[in-house]
């Protein structure tokens, strides 16, 4: 179903993207999908789906297909037409936000002191402890604390929204580190309490326009998808992405640099190099492969959210597990056990 060429084209779209608004967005899950399919076969498949769903819009949308159970089965069932040709990277946004508390504050202080928190998984363990025990340790204060952090560290505040200040955030940290009913949470918050100067420095970088959107998951998800496709296809890649304003020119230049030259410390990713030739924006109306990526992202996000809420159907969980990226950012153990991939996508 895929063509062998010197450079492979991977088509991407996302569902549930709220940018840096991780805690108060429209959905708790981001699904970033990627697809490698021949144009002719994608054109035929979209035409078939349009007939089957009686879609009337100029382009086929996820909403057209997701209301038709049989169409979903034909795409993502055991012998589904897209199975093996798509990968979807999931981000549970609350878990991503907690990880950033470690990355942007605690790790910065540790690095200043010459300590590598990533060696031996120390940083991950702290993030896991904070995510797992934080809600019970802090009760209603949990959301207040994490929401305050994301407001403080985002580069752009929502229109009409009130940005958290360094003073107000560290007042919360001080309050909750003393109120915490779990030692593991108290220890992490004690470390956060010592990082105020890093938060101050980050605010200066934001004011001077020097800070990247570190709370936007797209740079991580796109890198991971591209790396996985290169490992599978063993070819140089071009990413063709649906038009997305968050994928700015500076971010894409950095992504290309990281892929081809190696990972800087701030990315907190393994130092893999692979030939990513370009990342281009493309109008979804002009290529059916973007439309299929949109459908895949919408379906996987819908199932992942249902798993998180404990309401997912077994049939849909099994189908989604064929699509999910093994290294997705997900903290909730029960729902991850339901949606995690059972087989490796990369041979």
Buried (B, 14 or more C-beta within 10 A) or exposed (E): EBEEEEEBBBBBBBBBBBBBBBBEBEBBBBBBBBBBBBEEBBBEBBEEBBEBBEBEEEBBBBEBBBEBEEBBBBBBBEEBBBBBBBBBBBBBBBBBBBBBBBBBBBBBBBBEEEEEBBEEEBBBBBBBBBBBBBBEBBEEBBBBBBBBBBBBBBBEBBEEEEEBBBEEBBEBBEBBBEBBEBEBBBBBBEBBBEBBEBBEEBBEEBEEEEBBBBBBBBBBBBBBBBBBBBEBBEBBBBBBBBEBEBBBEEBBEBBBEBBEEEBEEBBBBEEEEBEBBEBEEBEBEEBBBBBBBBBBBBBBBBBBBBBBEEEBEEBBBBBBBBBBBBBBBBBBEEBBEBBBBEEEBEE
